[in-house]
Each structure stands twice: as C-alpha cells, then as structure tokens.
Amino acid sequence: MHRLKRCAWLPTLLLPLAAQAETTAYQADPLVVTGSRYQASGWQLPFSVNRIDAEQATLGKPGVNLSEALGSAPGVVAQNRQNYAQDLQISSRGFGARSAFGIRGIKLLADGVPLSNPDGQGQAATFDLDTLERIEVLRGPFASVYGSNSGGVIQLFSRDGEGPPKVSVDTSQAAYGTSRTRVAAEGGNDKAGFIINRSHFETDGYRDHSGAILDKTFAKLTLYPDDASKLSLSVSELDQNDTQDPQGLTWAQVQNNRRAAAPSALLFNTRKTVDHRQFALNYERSFAAGTWQSTVYSGTRRVIQYQSIPVAVQTPASQSGGVIDFERRFHGIGNRWIQSFDLGSSLLTVTTGLDYDHSRDDRQSYENFVGSTLGVKGNLRRDERNEVTSLSPYVQAAWQLAKLDLQAGLRHNQVEFEVDDRFLSNGDDSGSVTYRELTPTLGASYALSPDLNVYASWGKGVETPTLNELSYSGADNSFGFDLKPATSEQFEVGLKARLGETSSLQLALFQIDTDDELVVESASGGRSRFQNAAQTRRRGVELALESRLSETLRANLAYTQIDAVYSQDFTSNGRLIESGNHLPGIPARTLYGELAWQPLEWFSSSVEGLYRSKLYVEDSNTAKAAPSYALFNWQARFEQKAGALTFNQVLRIDNLLDRQYIGSVIVGDGNGRYYEPGPERAWYVGAGVQYQFD
C-alpha cells in the first residue's frame, strides 16, 4: 500500500482552495438511486457513487460519445478508440479493461434497461446523449447488487418532456470530415410529456479506413395517470451502415504513420453494419405501504461484420469464417417492491426484486473471400443458435439510525448459455452451461459531524465469460463450456466531506481480490482463446472534488491511483506470467480537471485537462507499453435570445497542445497490433436554434 501514501497530500492541497471560495448556491448532496434503488442523498450512502448532470456532461461538447461525459468520475476510464466499428472502451477499477470491443464487465443501463446482453457484453452507442438528464456512476462492492458482470455500474437517465412545447435544430462541423445534425421536439404538462430526437453523424475518421455514418432516433412518451403513478414508453433506433474498422497498429507502424489503418484491414475491407431497434416501458406507482417499479423491454439487433481472418485459417474443418452475420432478439423484465418501515427512532427500507433477461442469436459465419477476392461473403462456416438467459432475485435493506446508516444486500445470480450447432461437418458444438453464484454486500456509514461522513463496505461479485469468450476457448476452437466465472471480493473505506458551503470531497480506498480471472490464453488468426488462470489484486485510491469557487467559476477534479497486479503465476500462450506483473489496459494513475467560467448569462467557457499514465498491453509486460500522456481541451459557448427563439454557438478545440498519444490499446492482440492512436489537435464548431411555443 506504499503507493497510496504518495497521494495523501491531495486533500491537504485542496482544502485551502475550497476555504477561499465564495458562498453561493451549491448542491453538495445530489440525489441518486444507483446502489440503493430508492432516491437517496449520495452523501449518506456507504459506497462510491457520483452524479453527473446533463449540463456538465454535454454542454459545449459534441454529444457523440459517452467518453465525453465520464471524465469527472474517478475510477472510470472511458477511452474513445476513434473506431466506431468497435465502440468505446470503458473500465471501472480495472473491470472491463481486457475488452477488445464493446463494453464488458460493467453494467450499463439506460432508463433501467440493460445496454448489455445477459452475458455482460454490451455497447454504449445506442444511447442518445441529446436526451440526457443525468448519469450516475457506481464503483465498488455495491455494484454487485446489479448482478453478474457488474464490476461497476453506469446508469443513464433520459429527461421527461416538460414545459411549453419547443423544437430545436443543431448542426456542427469538425476536423477529419466530421459533421452532425440534430432535430428535436419536446414538451409536457402534469398529464403527459414527450421527447422526439433524431440525429445524423458522419465522419471520415482520424485514421485511414475509419469512416462511419450513424443515424439515431429516440422517442419517449411520459404519462401521469394520477398523482401516484407514472408510465414512460420509449423507442430507440440505431442505424450504422458499413462502418470501417482500421484495427490496431504495431508500435513500428505507429512510428511510421500513426493515421494508417492496419494492412490487413485494407486487404479484407474490414467493416461492420449494425441495425438496432428497442422498445421499453417503465411503470412506477406509489401505495400507502410502498412503491412498485417495473421495467419491460424488447428489441432486435442485426450485425454483419467483415473481419481480417487469414484465408489459411478458414479451412473446411475450422469452427468459423471471417464474416459474422447474426440477428439477435432480446427481451427482459425487472420488478421491484420498495417499502419503508418507521421504527420510531429509525427507518428501515426494504427492496425486493427479480430481474430476468434473455437474448437469442441466430448466428452464421462465412468465409471472407470468394476465390481470390477478399472482403466478400463466401461459403458458410458456422450456423448456430445461441441463447443466454439471466434470472436473478435479490433483496436489499437500508436501516437509518440517526447518524448511522446500514446497508445490506443479497442476490442470486443465474446465467445460462445454450448452443444449438447446426453446422455439423466440422463437429457438433452443441451444449449448455449454467453459472450460479450468491453475491452478498454489506456497508455502513457514520456521520462524524454534519459535514463529514465515513463509511466502509464489503461485497462479493461474479463475472461470467461472455458468449464471445466462450466461443473459441474449448478444444479445437470449440465452445469453452469448462470456463469458470471469475469471482471477486471487494473492500472499500472512504469519507465524504462538505468543505464549507460551496465544495464537496469524496475519498475512497479499495481492494479487490479476484479468483479465476479470465485472461487471454492465446490469440492467433484473429481469434482469442480465454482461460481461468490467475488470481489478481487491485488496490487503489479515488478522489473527487467539486467546488464553486465563485459565482462565475466552477472546478471539478478526479484522481485515481490503482495498483492492479497478478497475485499468482500462470501460463499464457506457452509463456510464464509471473506474480507481480501488471494487468494490461489499466492505467496506474489518472487525473482529470475542469475549470468552467461563466461571467455573463450569454457566454461560458471551460478548460479541461486529462492525464493518464502508461498502459501495459499484454500480460508479460514485455511489449512496448503505451506511453503516458496529458491532454488539454478548450471550449466556448455563446447564447442569444430573441423572443421565442434561442440561438447558441459552440467553438471547441481538443488536444489544444497538439500532443501525439495512444488513445486506447487492444489487450493481448496476437499480431502485436495493440495500439490505437488518438488524434492531434482537432477543431469543432456548432450552432443551433430553439423555438419555444407559448
């Protein structure tokens, strides 16, 4: 724990800053529901949870990627890969860092609906930041109350339509052939509210062969049948056609031309098409005894992806080809009952619920060549039906006794995989496996004073392999039904302090011990095999400071330090990985700061800075690590009003000092193509107009 001592000076340094701040209206205790499932002050909860409101998350920003909004959340690393075919790379206290594509190991929810499959593999691109009301970010032991594959929780909430109807149009242009347009309408009263939002995004991409076109639609209708109930219906769509995939580069390729695509990406014309449709219903009703909440959702997702699997690997006996083509149908329901008991001098709140999620893939795989022509769909090489079902009952209790707040939870996680192989010329991969695990949580917070809370929490978590990790991890690249889930035990202690009337501070120290960590056993021919081969330990510290320095100046700071290592030797791809090696993809130190200034009602400006230490790229820690980097971004926003019209303009410059850096890494890539370079200095300009009806 000697590394943690290095940052002990941070609270001391920041206290004078807060003490000098002027007294202004400031909400030091934002209300959250994540972790406890009922609305509560984040101040009193015995775990790390941060709330990011829409203004902080989106104002003056492009509004395209979730990574734009998560910088102020400590413990979370959200990396824009500059590759829309593979989505963002997000990790929380190291969970999810090994993901080669999409989101893994983190529970991502939008209006209570999972944005991930029951196996934990998901994507952030389907959520529309234009309609954001707030984000809540939960780390630590209590993330496991959201089920398997919940190393952390990121909840996105869309706003309800309110007030007089209004329509708006926005447009923007940016570097690298990037443009975006948006049209929207919203409004509401005490009976109903609505939001309709449509956006179109295009980019040539910073790197060669990284162009993308994304069309998003979101519509939400909120009804208030009576004073005790609320019903919300939402529909979302994502159309993403022939998004190019530049893949990663070797270090030598980065030095030669950091904007290049991998030669194999050009050779096979790697690309991805996504067609996603989703419907969701949320219902809440208050009774004299308690509150009933229900979420129902369903949807379809079609994906066609052309990969760069070498022709020689795609023999008739192989398990798959180089073109993935699947159609997924998914649905789920979550029900919970929240009831409070007044015990005189204390209050007991009990939540009981059941979550059910199901997905069914009709999946084919084809050769990515016809004769000597590469990058086209050829012969069938795989045909199967994959089903994943999760069923999880849970109970949580919160007991408030004056200065003491106790929380406890217990969840039974059951995740079942079923494979029906219909391509039998290379063997029958049919089979099933079911993972079951109980995950308890305990926590307590105590108010040492009206302005200082201390807390401690403990919990166990489970992370099942994803369908993609199971797919090639058995004998001869068959399904790895013998893979075990990774299980973890987490401890956290921390404090939450009010620094005067204008600032708040959160400090957390944590330790996570994991058994049967899922690691890459080998990666070749474009396929990765996984194994349970290691024990790991993550120790770290997180600090978050929010301060209103004056009536016109606001500051945010988030610092994370984590020591993530293997605590047991294991063998990977024929190599000995020694205890003490660092887990790849997890920066040891991350620092984010933002200074926002609004001297006039019609003008605001901010500067944000980000530092990340070097990233190891594979388990042996012998390959070139992605170097550390520091970036600064600047933006200015203008607003004018003329009757019912409101105009706005935005000017933004990212990577203000024009630094060269590696934005993200592909952990354990068998070809050594670990590195995904980030862009140099880039400009962005936007303008919009809104008309509000009487």
Number of C-alpha atoms within 10 A of each C-alpha: 8 5 13 15 9 10 15 11 9 11 15 10 10 15 15 11 13 23 16 12 20 15 15 14 11 15 13 20 14 14 16 22 15 24 28 23 15 17 11 16 13 22 27 22 25 30 32 30 24 23 20 20 16 19 13 17 22 19 15 24 21 20 18 18 21 21 19 18 22 22 27 25 28 30 31 25 25 21 21 19 25 22 23 25 26 21 20 25 26 27 24 25 29 26 22 25 25 26 20 19 18 19 26 29 30 28 27 25 19 19 18 19 24 19 21 21 23 30 26 25 24 22 21 20 20 21 25 24 22 19 23 20 16 19 22 22 25 25 26 31 33 34 28 31 28 23 29 33 29 28 29 26 26 22 21 24 19 20 18 21 22 17 15 13 18 20 18 18 18 18 18 19 18 18 17 16 12 18 20 21 18 19 18 20 19 23 19 19 15 12 12 18 22 22 24 20 21 19 21 16 18 17 20 17 21 22 23 17 23 24 24 23 20 21 19 20 21 21 19 24 19 24 20 16 13 10 10 12 16 18 16 20 18 20 17 21 22 21 18 21 18 20 23 28 28 29 28 26 26 18 18 11 17 19 10 10 12 23 21 20 22 22 15 15 23 20 12 20 21 28 28 23 20 19 16 19 18 20 18 22 21 21 17 18 17 16 10 7 11 15 18 18 17 19 20 19 21 18 18 18 17 18 17 19 21 27 23 24 24 18 15 7 18 19 13 14 12 16 25 27 28 28 29 21 21 20 19 18 18 21 21 21 20 20 18 20 19 20 19 16 13 9 11 7 8 13 15 17 18 21 21 17 18 17 19 18 24 20 21 20 20 16 18 21 24 21 28 29 21 12 8 7 12 18 23 17 19 18 14 16 24 23 20 19 18 20 22 23 21 23 20 21 18 21 19 22 19 21 19 18 15 11 13 17 21 21 24 21 23 21 24 18 23 20 22 18 21 18 21 16 17 15 18 14 12 15 13 14 21 17 13 15 15 14 17 17 19 17 25 22 22 21 23 22 25 20 19 11 10 9 14 17 22 24 23 22 24 23 24 25 30 25 28 25 27 20 21 15 22 22 22 20 23 18 10 11 17 20 23 22 20 12 19 18 21 20 21 23 20 23 19 25 22 21 22 26 20 21 22 17 19 23 26 24 22 23 21 23 21 22 21 23 19 22 20 18 22 23 20 23 19 17 17 14 15 14 18 22 23 23 23 19 18 22 21 22 21 20 21 22 26 26 24 23 24 23 26 24 22 16 15 14 18 19 20 21 22 24 24 26 24 23 22 25 20 22 19 16 16 17 15 19 13 9 11 12 20 18 15 15 20 26 27 24 29 28 25 20 20 24 21 23 19 22 18 21 19 16 12 10 10 13 15 20 19 19 19 20 18 19 17 20 17 20 24 26 28 25 24 18 16 10 14 16 19 23 14 17 15 17 20 20 18 20 21 21 21 17 17 14 13 8 8 11 15 15 18 18 19 21 19 22 20 19 22 17 13 14 15 17 20 22 19 23 30 25 24 26 23 18 13 19 21 27 27 28 24 21 23 16 17 16 17 19 21 21 18 18 18 19 18 17 12 8
